[in-house]
């Protein structure tokens, strides 16, 4: 009888992938928020405004993008965390 040899491909678990994407989104969005707060260039050049929401909590008045907080910094953060996930 012929035996069919199957190559066992080791798959990486997807939970660290999802976690790294969310960590990259959070870190990148926070970094973009800080840069946009203190450097006006980053406020206009790096933010893709997708329905801004004005948020005033008394101690912190800020303008956020509520649709996932996507800006260029968060995309760079996601790319960096994907690189870290795939290389390890």
C-alpha positions, 0 to 999 in steps of 0.5 A: 500500500502506498502511504501518503506522507503529509508534511506537518506545517506548524501554524502559529497561534492567532491570538498573539497576532490579534493581540499584537495588532491591538497593541500596535493600534493602541500604542500608535494611536497614543503616540499619534495623539501625543505628537499631535497635541504638542507638535501641530505638524503631526496633528494635521499631517498624520491624522486621517479624520474619519468622523472626529468626536469631541471628548471633554472629560473635565481634566482632558479635552481632546478630539479623537477619531472614534472609528478605530482611531486610524491614523498613520501612527497607528498603522505604523504601530500595527506594521511594527507589531506584525513584524515583531510577531512574524520574526519571533 
